[in-house]
């Protein structure tokens, strides 16, 4: 249950990134939001008091969820755009 925030944040990051025009801007926004939400998740869960190494776990969770959400959003928008 403690890892719910990074997953939801990653879905949000992936959804936002999928709507940004192609190119460098999408990557910069995605990385910036991933780092922001990853560090925030570590601080909110209190894991930072034990070790800052936990930030890498939360960064990975946010990034993985963002990649899956971005892929799903791209797939859905591509499928909806195709004529039947």
HULIN-V323667 format. One record per residue. N is the residue number from 1. RES is the residue in one letter. SS is DSSP state (@ for helix, = for strand, . for the rest). NEAR is the number of other C-alpha atoms within 12 Angstrom. D_FIRST is the distance of its C-alpha to the first C-alpha in Angstrom with 1 decimal. Layout:
((N | RES | SS | NEAR | D_FIRST) (N | RES | SS | NEAR | D_FIRST))
This chain:
((1 | X | . | 8 | 0.0) (2 | X | . | 16 | 3.8) (3 | X | . | 27 | 5.4) (4 | X | @ | 20 | 5.5) (5 | X | @ | 25 | 8.6) (6 | X | @ | 37 | 10.5) (7 | X | @ | 30 | 10.4) (8 | X | @ | 27 | 11.6) (9 | X | @ | 34 | 13.9) (10 | X | @ | 37 | 15.3) (11 | X | @ | 31 | 16.1) (12 | X | @ | 29 | 17.8) (13 | X | @ | 40 | 19.7) (14 | X | @ | 33 | 20.8) (15 | X | @ | 29 | 22.0) (16 | X | @ | 29 | 23.9) (17 | X | @ | 34 | 25.4) (18 | X | @ | 30 | 26.6) (19 | X | @ | 22 | 28.7) (20 | X | . | 20 | 30.4) (21 | X | . | 13 | 33.8) (22 | X | . | 14 | 34.1) (23 | X | . | 13 | 34.9) (24 | X | @ | 12 | 34.0) (25 | X | @ | 16 | 32.5) (26 | X | @ | 22 | 29.6) (27 | X | @ | 24 | 28.8) (28 | X | @ | 18 | 29.2) (29 | X | @ | 26 | 26.9) (30 | X | @ | 37 | 24.3) (31 | X | @ | 26 | 24.4) (32 | X | @ | 21 | 24.6) (33 | X | @ | 29 | 21.6) (34 | X | @ | 39 | 19.6) (35 | X | @ | 28 | 20.6) (36 | X | @ | 23 | 20.1) (37 | X | @ | 38 | 16.6) (38 | X | @ | 41 | 15.8) (39 | X | @ | 30 | 17.4) (40 | X | @ | 26 | 15.9) (41 | X | @ | 34 | 12.3) (42 | X | @ | 32 | 13.6) (43 | X | @ | 23 | 15.4) (44 | X | @ | 20 | 12.9) (45 | X | @ | 24 | 10.4) (46 | X | . | 17 | 13.7) (47 | X | @ | 22 | 13.8) (48 | X | @ | 20 | 17.2) (49 | X | @ | 13 | 18.7) (50 | X | . | 12 | 18.4) (51 | X | . | 14 | 19.5) (52 | X | . | 20 | 19.9) (53 | X | . | 17 | 19.5) (54 | X | @ | 24 | 15.7) (55 | X | @ | 31 | 16.8) (56 | X | @ | 23 | 18.0) (57 | X | @ | 25 | 14.7) (58 | X | @ | 36 | 13.2) (59 | X | @ | 34 | 16.6) (60 | X | @ | 27 | 16.5) (61 | X | @ | 32 | 13.2) (62 | X | @ | 40 | 14.7) (63 | X | @ | 35 | 18.0) (64 | X | @ | 27 | 17.1) (65 | X | @ | 31 | 15.4) (66 | X | @ | 37 | 18.4) (67 | X | @ | 29 | 20.8) (68 | X | @ | 24 | 19.6) (69 | X | @ | 28 | 19.7) (70 | X | @ | 29 | 23.0) (71 | X | @ | 22 | 24.4) (72 | X | @ | 19 | 23.5) (73 | X | @ | 24 | 24.9) (74 | X | @ | 23 | 28.0) (75 | X | @ | 16 | 28.5) (76 | X | @ | 15 | 28.3) (77 | X | @ | 16 | 30.6) (78 | X | @ | 13 | 33.0) (79 | X | @ | 12 | 33.2) (80 | X | @ | 11 | 33.8) (81 | X | @ | 10 | 36.5) (82 | X | . | 9 | 38.4) (83 | X | . | 7 | 41.2) (84 | X | . | 5 | 41.3))
